[in-house]
Amino acid sequence: MDENLIFDLVRQALWIAVRMSAPLLIVALVAGVVIGLFQALTSVQEMTLTFVPKIGLMLAVFWVSMSFMTSLLAGFFTDRLIPLIEGG
C-alpha cells in the first residue's frame, strides 16, 4: 500500500462520514434556529424547550435514515476496503 492509496481511502472515509451525519446535523440546525426564533419572539427562556424537541427530531430523522446510513457504509466497505484486504 502506498501513501496515495491511504490518503484516498481516508478522504473517502471522511466524505462518507459527512454524508452520514448530514441529515442529523441539518435537522439539529433547523430545529435550533426555529426554537431560537420562537424563544426570542416570545421571551420564553426554558432550557427544556431547546433540548427536548431537538433530541426528538434527531431521533426521528436517525430512525428514518438508518437504512441510508447502513447502505452507504456497507457499500464503502464492500467496494473499497474488502477488496484491499483480500488483495493483500
ZIWO-V254628 format. One record per residue. SS is DSSP state (hx for helix, st for strand, lp for the rest). OMEGA is omega in radians with two decimals (NA if undefined). D_LAST is the distance of its C-alpha to the last C-alpha in Angstrom with 1 decimal. Layout:
ss = <SS,SS>
omega = <OMEGA,OMEGA>
d_last = <D_LAST,D_LAST>
This chain:
ss = <lp,lp,hx,hx,hx,hx,hx,hx,hx,hx,hx,hx,hx,hx,hx,hx,hx,hx,hx,hx,hx,hx,hx,hx,hx,hx,hx,hx,hx,hx,hx,hx,hx,hx,hx,hx,hx,hx,hx,hx,hx,hx,lp,lp,lp,lp,hx,hx,hx,hx,hx,hx,hx,hx,hx,hx,hx,hx,hx,hx,hx,hx,hx,hx,hx,hx,hx,hx,hx,hx,hx,hx,hx,hx,hx,hx,hx,hx,hx,hx,hx,hx,hx,hx,hx,hx,hx,lp>
omega = <3.07,-3.03,3.09,3.10,3.13,3.11,3.12,3.10,3.13,3.11,3.12,3.13,3.10,3.09,3.07,3.12,3.10,-3.13,3.13,-3.09,-3.07,-3.13,-3.14,-3.12,3.12,3.12,3.12,3.13,-3.12,3.13,3.12,3.13,-3.13,-3.14,3.08,3.07,3.11,3.14,3.14,-3.11,-3.08,-3.11,3.06,-3.11,-3.13,-3.08,-3.13,3.11,3.10,-3.00,-2.99,3.13,-3.13,3.11,3.13,3.11,3.13,3.08,3.12,3.13,3.10,3.14,-3.14,-3.03,3.13,-3.13,3.07,-3.13,-3.14,3.14,3.11,-3.14,3.11,3.09,3.09,-3.14,-3.08,-3.11,-3.00,-2.97,-3.10,3.05,3.08,3.13,3.14,-3.12,3.11,NA>
d_last = <8.7,12.4,15.1,16.2,13.2,13.8,17.5,17.1,15.3,18.0,20.7,19.7,19.6,23.0,24.4,23.5,25.2,28.2,28.5,28.3,31.0,33.2,35.4,36.2,36.9,39.1,41.1,41.6,42.8,45.2,46.5,47.1,49.0,51.1,51.9,52.7,55.0,56.7,57.2,58.6,61.0,62.3,62.2,60.5,58.3,56.8,53.3,52.5,53.2,50.2,47.9,48.5,48.3,45.2,43.3,44.7,43.6,40.1,39.7,41.0,38.6,35.7,36.7,37.1,33.8,31.6,30.4,29.6,27.6,25.7,24.9,23.9,21.4,20.1,19.7,17.7,15.3,15.1,15.1,12.9,10.8,9.9,8.5,6.2,5.4,5.5,3.8,0.0>
